[in-house]
Amino acid sequence: MRKPLVAFDIDGTLLRTRGAGRQALDEAFLALFGWPEATEGVNVAGATDEVICRDVARRFAADWSPDHTARVIAAYLPALERRLADPDRTEVLPGVEELLAALEGVAHVALLTGNWTVGAERKLAAAGLADRFAFGAYAEDAVDRNGLVPVVVARAEARGLSVGGVLVVGDTVNDVACARAGGAAVVVVETGFCTPDELAAASPDVQVRTLAEGLPWILTLVEALRESAGAA
């Protein structure tokens, strides 16, 4: 049976880590290259980790290569884990648990995130959400976030899941652009990195203050995708 695929962003959508990821990146860049406050002034809202690295390197007039990325990941991961070890550091955002519960049996759920896989796994584990997502699309899968919707659909189909429409749930204008590039519907939540006016200007299908407040509207959109898939 075809079901909608609901693909969730992580930071600012599912959870907050109070800057743990950015701080861990800064620590890695300083340790490896001597670049202080490396991500200062770099737009991280909805960007993939690979794009952030390239933008940082450009800021310091340096070249970037896959080898550099591998070195940063190796230094970033322990720095992130140290921060996430603080039990008060990670917060699951309002409505996440209720929405995931409501989608059981109604839609396939997955991740669609600019995080490297290892970072996504650590953040979800710290939030107690690690067992809620069996697959996803990550920073390694496409430098440009706009390439991630086809990846997550292909991963779903490789697992034997029949996908009838895609809904991206995120918190930035980049999530809207990503959804549109992949032919997906999109919900944005105002708990992340963009202002309500910035999100509205991107023209999402649904914009909500929190997932808790927006639960009825999100489920209505999912049901519309289900009906469309059934009619196809």
Biotite code that builds the C-alpha atoms (Angstrom):
import biotite.structure as struc

atoms = struc.array([
    struc.Atom([0.000, 0.000, 0.000], chain_id="A", res_id=1, res_name="MET", atom_name="CA", element="C"),
    struc.Atom([1.345, 3.411, -0.960], chain_id="A", res_id=2, res_name="ARG", atom_name="CA", element="C"),
    struc.Atom([1.808, 5.818, 1.927], chain_id="A", res_id=3, res_name="LYS", atom_name="CA", element="C"),
    struc.Atom([3.168, 9.344, 2.173], chain_id="A", res_id=4, res_name="PRO", atom_name="CA", element="C"),
    struc.Atom([6.802, 9.685, 3.215], chain_id="A", res_id=5, res_name="LEU", atom_name="CA", element="C"),
    struc.Atom([7.275, 12.309, 5.918], chain_id="A", res_id=6, res_name="VAL", atom_name="CA", element="C"),
    struc.Atom([10.927, 13.406, 6.020], chain_id="A", res_id=7, res_name="ALA", atom_name="CA", element="C"),
    struc.Atom([12.080, 15.362, 9.072], chain_id="A", res_id=8, res_name="PHE", atom_name="CA", element="C"),
    struc.Atom([14.904, 17.820, 9.494], chain_id="A", res_id=9, res_name="ASP", atom_name="CA", element="C"),
    struc.Atom([16.678, 17.498, 12.856], chain_id="A", res_id=10, res_name="ILE", atom_name="CA", element="C"),
    struc.Atom([18.049, 20.744, 14.337], chain_id="A", res_id=11, res_name="ASP", atom_name="CA", element="C"),
    struc.Atom([15.337, 23.256, 15.124], chain_id="A", res_id=12, res_name="GLY", atom_name="CA", element="C"),
    struc.Atom([12.635, 20.846, 13.963], chain_id="A", res_id=13, res_name="THR", atom_name="CA", element="C"),
    struc.Atom([12.905, 17.710, 16.099], chain_id="A", res_id=14, res_name="LEU", atom_name="CA", element="C"),
    struc.Atom([15.308, 18.957, 18.739], chain_id="A", res_id=15, res_name="LEU", atom_name="CA", element="C"),
    struc.Atom([17.685, 21.626, 19.993], chain_id="A", res_id=16, res_name="ARG", atom_name="CA", element="C"),
    struc.Atom([21.205, 21.067, 21.304], chain_id="A", res_id=17, res_name="THR", atom_name="CA", element="C"),
    struc.Atom([21.913, 24.683, 22.292], chain_id="A", res_id=18, res_name="ARG", atom_name="CA", element="C"),
    struc.Atom([24.625, 25.150, 19.715], chain_id="A", res_id=19, res_name="GLY", atom_name="CA", element="C"),
    struc.Atom([26.458, 21.885, 20.382], chain_id="A", res_id=20, res_name="ALA", atom_name="CA", element="C"),
    struc.Atom([26.995, 21.132, 16.703], chain_id="A", res_id=21, res_name="GLY", atom_name="CA", element="C"),
    struc.Atom([28.308, 24.555, 15.805], chain_id="A", res_id=22, res_name="ARG", atom_name="CA", element="C"),
    struc.Atom([30.584, 24.656, 18.841], chain_id="A", res_id=23, res_name="GLN", atom_name="CA", element="C"),
    struc.Atom([31.938, 21.204, 18.014], chain_id="A", res_id=24, res_name="ALA", atom_name="CA", element="C"),
    struc.Atom([32.685, 22.322, 14.461], chain_id="A", res_id=25, res_name="LEU", atom_name="CA", element="C"),
    struc.Atom([34.479, 25.406, 15.756], chain_id="A", res_id=26, res_name="ASP", atom_name="CA", element="C"),
    struc.Atom([36.560, 23.201, 18.051], chain_id="A", res_id=27, res_name="GLU", atom_name="CA", element="C"),
    struc.Atom([37.462, 20.898, 15.160], chain_id="A", res_id=28, res_name="ALA", atom_name="CA", element="C"),
    struc.Atom([38.460, 23.736, 12.826], chain_id="A", res_id=29, res_name="PHE", atom_name="CA", element="C"),
    struc.Atom([40.598, 25.323, 15.519], chain_id="A", res_id=30, res_name="LEU", atom_name="CA", element="C"),
    struc.Atom([42.345, 22.062, 16.377], chain_id="A", res_id=31, res_name="ALA", atom_name="CA", element="C"),
    struc.Atom([43.006, 21.068, 12.768], chain_id="A", res_id=32, res_name="LEU", atom_name="CA", element="C"),
    struc.Atom([43.656, 24.360, 10.998], chain_id="A", res_id=33, res_name="PHE", atom_name="CA", element="C"),
    struc.Atom([44.098, 26.984, 13.702], chain_id="A", res_id=34, res_name="GLY", atom_name="CA", element="C"),
    struc.Atom([40.990, 28.873, 12.572], chain_id="A", res_id=35, res_name="TRP", atom_name="CA", element="C"),
    struc.Atom([39.392, 30.645, 15.579], chain_id="A", res_id=36, res_name="PRO", atom_name="CA", element="C"),
    struc.Atom([35.600, 30.976, 15.731], chain_id="A", res_id=37, res_name="GLU", atom_name="CA", element="C"),
    struc.Atom([35.540, 29.430, 12.285], chain_id="A", res_id=38, res_name="ALA", atom_name="CA", element="C"),
    struc.Atom([31.780, 29.402, 11.734], chain_id="A", res_id=39, res_name="THR", atom_name="CA", element="C"),
    struc.Atom([31.268, 33.022, 12.804], chain_id="A", res_id=40, res_name="GLU", atom_name="CA", element="C"),
    struc.Atom([29.294, 34.770, 10.075], chain_id="A", res_id=41, res_name="GLY", atom_name="CA", element="C"),
    struc.Atom([28.716, 31.520, 8.176], chain_id="A", res_id=42, res_name="VAL", atom_name="CA", element="C"),
    struc.Atom([25.083, 30.665, 7.487], chain_id="A", res_id=43, res_name="ASN", atom_name="CA", element="C"),
    struc.Atom([24.387, 27.255, 9.026], chain_id="A", res_id=44, res_name="VAL", atom_name="CA", element="C"),
    struc.Atom([20.572, 27.462, 8.873], chain_id="A", res_id=45, res_name="ALA", atom_name="CA", element="C"),
    struc.Atom([19.489, 24.541, 6.738], chain_id="A", res_id=46, res_name="GLY", atom_name="CA", element="C"),
    struc.Atom([22.915, 24.120, 5.155], chain_id="A", res_id=47, res_name="ALA", atom_name="CA", element="C"),
    struc.Atom([24.576, 20.734, 4.832], chain_id="A", res_id=48, res_name="THR", atom_name="CA", element="C"),
    struc.Atom([27.664, 20.176, 6.961], chain_id="A", res_id=49, res_name="ASP", atom_name="CA", element="C"),
    struc.Atom([29.698, 19.901, 3.760], chain_id="A", res_id=50, res_name="GLU", atom_name="CA", element="C"),
    struc.Atom([28.524, 23.336, 2.578], chain_id="A", res_id=51, res_name="VAL", atom_name="CA", element="C"),
    struc.Atom([29.339, 24.793, 5.990], chain_id="A", res_id=52, res_name="ILE", atom_name="CA", element="C"),
    struc.Atom([32.871, 23.387, 5.737], chain_id="A", res_id=53, res_name="CYS", atom_name="CA", element="C"),
    struc.Atom([33.348, 24.843, 2.273], chain_id="A", res_id=54, res_name="ARG", atom_name="CA", element="C"),
    struc.Atom([32.014, 28.224, 3.358], chain_id="A", res_id=55, res_name="ASP", atom_name="CA", element="C"),
    struc.Atom([34.363, 28.229, 6.355], chain_id="A", res_id=56, res_name="VAL", atom_name="CA", element="C"),
    struc.Atom([37.330, 27.366, 4.141], chain_id="A", res_id=57, res_name="ALA", atom_name="CA", element="C"),
    struc.Atom([36.351, 30.178, 1.766], chain_id="A", res_id=58, res_name="ARG", atom_name="CA", element="C"),
    struc.Atom([36.243, 32.562, 4.718], chain_id="A", res_id=59, res_name="ARG", atom_name="CA", element="C"),
    struc.Atom([39.866, 31.677, 5.473], chain_id="A", res_id=60, res_name="PHE", atom_name="CA", element="C"),
    struc.Atom([40.858, 31.665, 1.785], chain_id="A", res_id=61, res_name="ALA", atom_name="CA", element="C"),
    struc.Atom([41.678, 27.958, 1.910], chain_id="A", res_id=62, res_name="ALA", atom_name="CA", element="C"),
    struc.Atom([41.023, 25.096, -0.480], chain_id="A", res_id=63, res_name="ASP", atom_name="CA", element="C"),
    struc.Atom([38.743, 22.215, 0.531], chain_id="A", res_id=64, res_name="TRP", atom_name="CA", element="C"),
    struc.Atom([38.777, 18.523, -0.362], chain_id="A", res_id=65, res_name="SER", atom_name="CA", element="C"),
    struc.Atom([37.118, 15.249, 0.703], chain_id="A", res_id=66, res_name="PRO", atom_name="CA", element="C"),
    struc.Atom([40.191, 14.521, 2.818], chain_id="A", res_id=67, res_name="ASP", atom_name="CA", element="C"),
    struc.Atom([39.614, 17.733, 4.752], chain_id="A", res_id=68, res_name="HIS", atom_name="CA", element="C"),
    struc.Atom([36.012, 16.715, 5.345], chain_id="A", res_id=69, res_name="THR", atom_name="CA", element="C"),
    struc.Atom([37.058, 13.319, 6.706], chain_id="A", res_id=70, res_name="ALA", atom_name="CA", element="C"),
    struc.Atom([39.523, 14.956, 9.090], chain_id="A", res_id=71, res_name="ARG", atom_name="CA", element="C"),
    struc.Atom([36.912, 17.415, 10.342], chain_id="A", res_id=72, res_name="VAL", atom_name="CA", element="C"),
    struc.Atom([34.370, 14.640, 10.954], chain_id="A", res_id=73, res_name="ILE", atom_name="CA", element="C"),
    struc.Atom([36.944, 12.692, 12.972], chain_id="A", res_id=74, res_name="ALA", atom_name="CA", element="C"),
    struc.Atom([37.645, 15.731, 15.172], chain_id="A", res_id=75, res_name="ALA", atom_name="CA", element="C"),
    struc.Atom([34.033, 16.937, 15.273], chain_id="A", res_id=76, res_name="TYR", atom_name="CA", element="C"),
    struc.Atom([32.488, 13.724, 16.547], chain_id="A", res_id=77, res_name="LEU", atom_name="CA", element="C"),
    struc.Atom([34.218, 13.512, 19.955], chain_id="A", res_id=78, res_name="PRO", atom_name="CA", element="C"),
    struc.Atom([33.736, 17.256, 20.437], chain_id="A", res_id=79, res_name="ALA", atom_name="CA", element="C"),
    struc.Atom([30.012, 16.815, 19.785], chain_id="A", res_id=80, res_name="LEU", atom_name="CA", element="C"),
    struc.Atom([29.755, 13.778, 22.048], chain_id="A", res_id=81, res_name="GLU", atom_name="CA", element="C"),
    struc.Atom([31.334, 15.649, 24.955], chain_id="A", res_id=82, res_name="ARG", atom_name="CA", element="C"),
    struc.Atom([28.728, 18.354, 24.677], chain_id="A", res_id=83, res_name="ARG", atom_name="CA", element="C"),
    struc.Atom([25.813, 15.975, 24.254], chain_id="A", res_id=84, res_name="LEU", atom_name="CA", element="C"),
    struc.Atom([26.901, 14.062, 27.354], chain_id="A", res_id=85, res_name="ALA", atom_name="CA", element="C"),
    struc.Atom([25.319, 16.902, 29.342], chain_id="A", res_id=86, res_name="ASP", atom_name="CA", element="C"),
    struc.Atom([21.755, 15.600, 29.889], chain_id="A", res_id=87, res_name="PRO", atom_name="CA", element="C"),
    struc.Atom([20.405, 19.156, 29.980], chain_id="A", res_id=88, res_name="ASP", atom_name="CA", element="C"),
    struc.Atom([21.900, 20.048, 26.618], chain_id="A", res_id=89, res_name="ARG", atom_name="CA", element="C"),
    struc.Atom([19.375, 18.380, 24.295], chain_id="A", res_id=90, res_name="THR", atom_name="CA", element="C"),
    struc.Atom([15.702, 19.288, 24.136], chain_id="A", res_id=91, res_name="GLU", atom_name="CA", element="C"),
    struc.Atom([13.013, 17.469, 22.171], chain_id="A", res_id=92, res_name="VAL", atom_name="CA", element="C"),
    struc.Atom([10.762, 20.143, 20.711], chain_id="A", res_id=93, res_name="LEU", atom_name="CA", element="C"),
    struc.Atom([7.031, 20.398, 21.490], chain_id="A", res_id=94, res_name="PRO", atom_name="CA", element="C"),
    struc.Atom([4.782, 18.066, 19.564], chain_id="A", res_id=95, res_name="GLY", atom_name="CA", element="C"),
    struc.Atom([7.490, 15.799, 18.159], chain_id="A", res_id=96, res_name="VAL", atom_name="CA", element="C"),
    struc.Atom([6.513, 12.696, 20.089], chain_id="A", res_id=97, res_name="GLU", atom_name="CA", element="C"),
    struc.Atom([2.806, 13.283, 19.451], chain_id="A", res_id=98, res_name="GLU", atom_name="CA", element="C"),
    struc.Atom([3.326, 13.769, 15.712], chain_id="A", res_id=99, res_name="LEU", atom_name="CA", element="C"),
    struc.Atom([5.495, 10.670, 15.362], chain_id="A", res_id=100, res_name="LEU", atom_name="CA", element="C"),
    struc.Atom([2.898, 8.637, 17.240], chain_id="A", res_id=101, res_name="ALA", atom_name="CA", element="C"),
    struc.Atom([0.104, 9.989, 15.027], chain_id="A", res_id=102, res_name="ALA", atom_name="CA", element="C"),
    struc.Atom([2.009, 9.029, 11.870], chain_id="A", res_id=103, res_name="LEU", atom_name="CA", element="C"),
    struc.Atom([2.408, 5.372, 12.864], chain_id="A", res_id=104, res_name="GLU", atom_name="CA", element="C"),
    struc.Atom([0.645, 3.228, 10.321], chain_id="A", res_id=105, res_name="GLY", atom_name="CA", element="C"),
    struc.Atom([-0.378, 6.315, 8.351], chain_id="A", res_id=106, res_name="VAL", atom_name="CA", element="C"),
    struc.Atom([2.920, 7.371, 6.760], chain_id="A", res_id=107, res_name="ALA", atom_name="CA", element="C"),
    struc.Atom([6.511, 6.279, 6.386], chain_id="A", res_id=108, res_name="HIS", atom_name="CA", element="C"),
    struc.Atom([8.878, 8.474, 8.411], chain_id="A", res_id=109, res_name="VAL", atom_name="CA", element="C"),
    struc.Atom([12.506, 9.291, 7.690], chain_id="A", res_id=110, res_name="ALA", atom_name="CA", element="C"),
    struc.Atom([15.177, 11.902, 8.207], chain_id="A", res_id=111, res_name="LEU", atom_name="CA", element="C"),
    struc.Atom([16.177, 14.572, 5.725], chain_id="A", res_id=112, res_name="LEU", atom_name="CA", element="C"),
    struc.Atom([19.019, 16.502, 7.271], chain_id="A", res_id=113, res_name="THR", atom_name="CA", element="C"),
    struc.Atom([22.120, 18.518, 6.539], chain_id="A", res_id=114, res_name="GLY", atom_name="CA", element="C"),
    struc.Atom([23.934, 16.672, 9.331], chain_id="A", res_id=115, res_name="ASN", atom_name="CA", element="C"),
    struc.Atom([26.566, 14.074, 8.615], chain_id="A", res_id=116, res_name="TRP", atom_name="CA", element="C"),
    struc.Atom([25.165, 10.658, 9.505], chain_id="A", res_id=117, res_name="THR", atom_name="CA", element="C"),
    struc.Atom([27.345, 10.298, 12.608], chain_id="A", res_id=118, res_name="VAL", atom_name="CA", element="C"),
    struc.Atom([26.245, 13.679, 13.934], chain_id="A", res_id=119, res_name="GLY", atom_name="CA", element="C"),
    struc.Atom([22.585, 12.928, 13.258], chain_id="A", res_id=120, res_name="ALA", atom_name="CA", element="C"),
    struc.Atom([22.863, 9.623, 15.098], chain_id="A", res_id=121, res_name="GLU", atom_name="CA", element="C"),
    struc.Atom([24.468, 11.205, 18.156], chain_id="A", res_id=122, res_name="ARG", atom_name="CA", element="C"),
    struc.Atom([21.923, 14.012, 18.374], chain_id="A", res_id=123, res_name="LYS", atom_name="CA", element="C"),
    struc.Atom([18.970, 11.666, 18.042], chain_id="A", res_id=124, res_name="LEU", atom_name="CA", element="C"),
    struc.Atom([20.432, 9.324, 20.658], chain_id="A", res_id=125, res_name="ALA", atom_name="CA", element="C"),
    struc.Atom([20.882, 12.225, 23.079], chain_id="A", res_id=126, res_name="ALA", atom_name="CA", element="C"),
    struc.Atom([17.242, 13.174, 22.531], chain_id="A", res_id=127, res_name="ALA", atom_name="CA", element="C"),
    struc.Atom([15.951, 9.616, 22.965], chain_id="A", res_id=128, res_name="GLY", atom_name="CA", element="C"),
    struc.Atom([14.759, 9.520, 19.354], chain_id="A", res_id=129, res_name="LEU", atom_name="CA", element="C"),
    struc.Atom([17.297, 7.118, 17.867], chain_id="A", res_id=130, res_name="ALA", atom_name="CA", element="C"),
    struc.Atom([14.797, 4.280, 17.440], chain_id="A", res_id=131, res_name="ASP", atom_name="CA", element="C"),
    struc.Atom([12.174, 6.434, 15.718], chain_id="A", res_id=132, res_name="ARG", atom_name="CA", element="C"),
    struc.Atom([13.940, 6.716, 12.361], chain_id="A", res_id=133, res_name="PHE", atom_name="CA", element="C"),
    struc.Atom([15.177, 3.693, 10.436], chain_id="A", res_id=134, res_name="ALA", atom_name="CA", element="C"),
    struc.Atom([16.653, 5.589, 7.490], chain_id="A", res_id=135, res_name="PHE", atom_name="CA", element="C"),
    struc.Atom([17.162, 8.996, 5.954], chain_id="A", res_id=136, res_name="GLY", atom_name="CA", element="C"),
    struc.Atom([19.184, 11.273, 3.686], chain_id="A", res_id=137, res_name="ALA", atom_name="CA", element="C"),
    struc.Atom([22.241, 13.038, 5.092], chain_id="A", res_id=138, res_name="TYR", atom_name="CA", element="C"),
    struc.Atom([25.000, 15.522, 4.286], chain_id="A", res_id=139, res_name="ALA", atom_name="CA", element="C"),
    struc.Atom([27.122, 12.796, 2.664], chain_id="A", res_id=140, res_name="GLU", atom_name="CA", element="C"),
    struc.Atom([24.371, 12.142, 0.113], chain_id="A", res_id=141, res_name="ASP", atom_name="CA", element="C"),
    struc.Atom([24.346, 15.538, -1.611], chain_id="A", res_id=142, res_name="ALA", atom_name="CA", element="C"),
    struc.Atom([26.463, 18.647, -1.170], chain_id="A", res_id=143, res_name="VAL", atom_name="CA", element="C"),
    struc.Atom([23.407, 20.719, -2.068], chain_id="A", res_id=144, res_name="ASP", atom_name="CA", element="C"),
    struc.Atom([20.484, 20.050, 0.253], chain_id="A", res_id=145, res_name="ARG", atom_name="CA", element="C"),
    struc.Atom([18.176, 20.339, -2.762], chain_id="A", res_id=146, res_name="ASN", atom_name="CA", element="C"),
    struc.Atom([19.355, 16.908, -3.886], chain_id="A", res_id=147, res_name="GLY", atom_name="CA", element="C"),
    struc.Atom([18.169, 15.073, -0.774], chain_id="A", res_id=148, res_name="LEU", atom_name="CA", element="C"),
    struc.Atom([14.489, 14.353, -1.535], chain_id="A", res_id=149, res_name="VAL", atom_name="CA", element="C"),
    struc.Atom([15.259, 11.876, -4.346], chain_id="A", res_id=150, res_name="PRO", atom_name="CA", element="C"),
    struc.Atom([17.801, 10.194, -2.072], chain_id="A", res_id=151, res_name="VAL", atom_name="CA", element="C"),
    struc.Atom([15.359, 9.631, 0.782], chain_id="A", res_id=152, res_name="VAL", atom_name="CA", element="C"),
    struc.Atom([12.689, 8.352, -1.638], chain_id="A", res_id=153, res_name="VAL", atom_name="CA", element="C"),
    struc.Atom([15.182, 5.908, -3.145], chain_id="A", res_id=154, res_name="ALA", atom_name="CA", element="C"),
    struc.Atom([16.153, 4.706, 0.343], chain_id="A", res_id=155, res_name="ARG", atom_name="CA", element="C"),
    struc.Atom([12.496, 4.118, 1.201], chain_id="A", res_id=156, res_name="ALA", atom_name="CA", element="C"),
    struc.Atom([11.906, 2.157, -1.980], chain_id="A", res_id=157, res_name="GLU", atom_name="CA", element="C"),
    struc.Atom([15.084, 0.127, -1.414], chain_id="A", res_id=158, res_name="ALA", atom_name="CA", element="C"),
    struc.Atom([13.507, -0.981, 1.879], chain_id="A", res_id=159, res_name="ARG", atom_name="CA", element="C"),
    struc.Atom([10.428, -2.198, 0.021], chain_id="A", res_id=160, res_name="GLY", atom_name="CA", element="C"),
    struc.Atom([8.269, 0.773, 0.997], chain_id="A", res_id=161, res_name="LEU", atom_name="CA", element="C"),
    struc.Atom([5.790, 2.132, -1.538], chain_id="A", res_id=162, res_name="SER", atom_name="CA", element="C"),
    struc.Atom([5.897, 5.931, -1.460], chain_id="A", res_id=163, res_name="VAL", atom_name="CA", element="C"),
    struc.Atom([2.849, 7.977, -2.327], chain_id="A", res_id=164, res_name="GLY", atom_name="CA", element="C"),
    struc.Atom([3.961, 11.593, -2.058], chain_id="A", res_id=165, res_name="GLY", atom_name="CA", element="C"),
    struc.Atom([6.576, 13.256, 0.132], chain_id="A", res_id=166, res_name="VAL", atom_name="CA", element="C"),
    struc.Atom([6.194, 15.804, 2.926], chain_id="A", res_id=167, res_name="LEU", atom_name="CA", element="C"),
    struc.Atom([9.295, 17.595, 4.206], chain_id="A", res_id=168, res_name="VAL", atom_name="CA", element="C"),
    struc.Atom([9.092, 18.989, 7.754], chain_id="A", res_id=169, res_name="VAL", atom_name="CA", element="C"),
    struc.Atom([11.724, 21.605, 8.568], chain_id="A", res_id=170, res_name="GLY", atom_name="CA", element="C"),
    struc.Atom([12.455, 24.970, 10.100], chain_id="A", res_id=171, res_name="ASP", atom_name="CA", element="C"),
    struc.Atom([14.320, 26.997, 7.455], chain_id="A", res_id=172, res_name="THR", atom_name="CA", element="C"),
    struc.Atom([13.837, 28.505, 4.023], chain_id="A", res_id=173, res_name="VAL", atom_name="CA", element="C"),
    struc.Atom([16.352, 25.931, 2.773], chain_id="A", res_id=174, res_name="ASN", atom_name="CA", element="C"),
    struc.Atom([13.908, 23.194, 3.782], chain_id="A", res_id=175, res_name="ASP", atom_name="CA", element="C"),
    struc.Atom([11.278, 24.842, 1.600], chain_id="A", res_id=176, res_name="VAL", atom_name="CA", element="C"),
    struc.Atom([13.692, 25.083, -1.338], chain_id="A", res_id=177, res_name="ALA", atom_name="CA", element="C"),
    struc.Atom([14.729, 21.455, -0.838], chain_id="A", res_id=178, res_name="CYS", atom_name="CA", element="C"),
    struc.Atom([11.127, 20.267, -0.839], chain_id="A", res_id=179, res_name="ALA", atom_name="CA", element="C"),
    struc.Atom([10.240, 22.257, -3.934], chain_id="A", res_id=180, res_name="ARG", atom_name="CA", element="C"),
    struc.Atom([13.310, 20.971, -5.778], chain_id="A", res_id=181, res_name="ALA", atom_name="CA", element="C"),
    struc.Atom([12.228, 17.406, -5.011], chain_id="A", res_id=182, res_name="GLY", atom_name="CA", element="C"),
    struc.Atom([8.551, 17.882, -5.840], chain_id="A", res_id=183, res_name="GLY", atom_name="CA", element="C"),
    struc.Atom([7.516, 17.522, -2.192], chain_id="A", res_id=184, res_name="ALA", atom_name="CA", element="C"),
    struc.Atom([5.046, 19.322, 0.025], chain_id="A", res_id=185, res_name="ALA", atom_name="CA", element="C"),
    struc.Atom([6.560, 21.186, 2.957], chain_id="A", res_id=186, res_name="VAL", atom_name="CA", element="C"),
    struc.Atom([5.679, 22.188, 6.510], chain_id="A", res_id=187, res_name="VAL", atom_name="CA", element="C"),
    struc.Atom([7.855, 24.669, 8.375], chain_id="A", res_id=188, res_name="VAL", atom_name="CA", element="C"),
    struc.Atom([7.907, 25.183, 12.110], chain_id="A", res_id=189, res_name="VAL", atom_name="CA", element="C"),
    struc.Atom([8.959, 28.403, 13.839], chain_id="A", res_id=190, res_name="GLU", atom_name="CA", element="C"),
    struc.Atom([11.104, 26.687, 16.493], chain_id="A", res_id=191, res_name="THR", atom_name="CA", element="C"),
    struc.Atom([14.349, 26.913, 14.546], chain_id="A", res_id=192, res_name="GLY", atom_name="CA", element="C"),
    struc.Atom([16.738, 29.261, 12.837], chain_id="A", res_id=193, res_name="PHE", atom_name="CA", element="C"),
    struc.Atom([14.512, 31.467, 10.656], chain_id="A", res_id=194, res_name="CYS", atom_name="CA", element="C"),
    struc.Atom([12.064, 34.199, 11.622], chain_id="A", res_id=195, res_name="THR", atom_name="CA", element="C"),
    struc.Atom([8.356, 33.729, 10.940], chain_id="A", res_id=196, res_name="PRO", atom_name="CA", element="C"),
    struc.Atom([8.530, 36.427, 8.253], chain_id="A", res_id=197, res_name="ASP", atom_name="CA", element="C"),
    struc.Atom([11.451, 34.713, 6.519], chain_id="A", res_id=198, res_name="GLU", atom_name="CA", element="C"),
    struc.Atom([9.572, 31.428, 6.517], chain_id="A", res_id=199, res_name="LEU", atom_name="CA", element="C"),
    struc.Atom([6.365, 32.992, 5.233], chain_id="A", res_id=200, res_name="ALA", atom_name="CA", element="C"),
    struc.Atom([8.245, 34.669, 2.374], chain_id="A", res_id=201, res_name="ALA", atom_name="CA", element="C"),
    struc.Atom([9.395, 31.207, 1.214], chain_id="A", res_id=202, res_name="ALA", atom_name="CA", element="C"),
    struc.Atom([5.728, 30.162, 0.732], chain_id="A", res_id=203, res_name="SER", atom_name="CA", element="C"),
    struc.Atom([5.579, 26.771, 2.502], chain_id="A", res_id=204, res_name="PRO", atom_name="CA", element="C"),
    struc.Atom([2.404, 24.726, 2.277], chain_id="A", res_id=205, res_name="ASP", atom_name="CA", element="C"),
    struc.Atom([1.888, 24.988, 6.034], chain_id="A", res_id=206, res_name="VAL", atom_name="CA", element="C"),
    struc.Atom([3.647, 27.164, 8.635], chain_id="A", res_id=207, res_name="GLN", atom_name="CA", element="C"),
    struc.Atom([3.153, 26.522, 12.343], chain_id="A", res_id=208, res_name="VAL", atom_name="CA", element="C"),
    struc.Atom([4.568, 27.938, 15.548], chain_id="A", res_id=209, res_name="ARG", atom_name="CA", element="C"),
    struc.Atom([5.241, 24.492, 17.011], chain_id="A", res_id=210, res_name="THR", atom_name="CA", element="C"),
    struc.Atom([4.596, 20.944, 15.866], chain_id="A", res_id=211, res_name="LEU", atom_name="CA", element="C"),
    struc.Atom([2.258, 20.570, 18.842], chain_id="A", res_id=212, res_name="ALA", atom_name="CA", element="C"),
    struc.Atom([0.143, 23.511, 17.728], chain_id="A", res_id=213, res_name="GLU", atom_name="CA", element="C"),
    struc.Atom([0.287, 22.474, 14.087], chain_id="A", res_id=214, res_name="GLY", atom_name="CA", element="C"),
    struc.Atom([-0.512, 18.781, 14.565], chain_id="A", res_id=215, res_name="LEU", atom_name="CA", element="C"),
    struc.Atom([-4.063, 18.926, 13.120], chain_id="A", res_id=216, res_name="PRO", atom_name="CA", element="C"),
    struc.Atom([-2.954, 20.840, 10.009], chain_id="A", res_id=217, res_name="TRP", atom_name="CA", element="C"),
    struc.Atom([0.005, 18.547, 9.412], chain_id="A", res_id=218, res_name="ILE", atom_name="CA", element="C"),
    struc.Atom([-2.164, 15.442, 9.676], chain_id="A", res_id=219, res_name="LEU", atom_name="CA", element="C"),
    struc.Atom([-4.673, 17.017, 7.286], chain_id="A", res_id=220, res_name="THR", atom_name="CA", element="C"),
    struc.Atom([-1.879, 17.525, 4.744], chain_id="A", res_id=221, res_name="LEU", atom_name="CA", element="C"),
    struc.Atom([-0.671, 13.942, 5.234], chain_id="A", res_id=222, res_name="VAL", atom_name="CA", element="C"),
    struc.Atom([-4.215, 12.676, 4.683], chain_id="A", res_id=223, res_name="GLU", atom_name="CA", element="C"),
    struc.Atom([-4.456, 14.715, 1.482], chain_id="A", res_id=224, res_name="ALA", atom_name="CA", element="C"),
    struc.Atom([-1.261, 13.042, 0.268], chain_id="A", res_id=225, res_name="LEU", atom_name="CA", element="C"),
    struc.Atom([-2.707, 9.630, 1.180], chain_id="A", res_id=226, res_name="ARG", atom_name="CA", element="C"),
    struc.Atom([-5.871, 10.334, -0.786], chain_id="A", res_id=227, res_name="GLU", atom_name="CA", element="C"),
    struc.Atom([-3.855, 11.568, -3.756], chain_id="A", res_id=228, res_name="SER", atom_name="CA", element="C"),
    struc.Atom([-1.690, 8.445, -3.671], chain_id="A", res_id=229, res_name="ALA", atom_name="CA", element="C"),
    struc.Atom([-4.787, 6.242, -3.532], chain_id="A", res_id=230, res_name="GLY", atom_name="CA", element="C"),
    struc.Atom([-6.290, 7.983, -6.532], chain_id="A", res_id=231, res_name="ALA", atom_name="CA", element="C"),
    struc.Atom([-3.098, 7.716, -8.601], chain_id="A", res_id=232, res_name="ALA", atom_name="CA", element="C"),
])
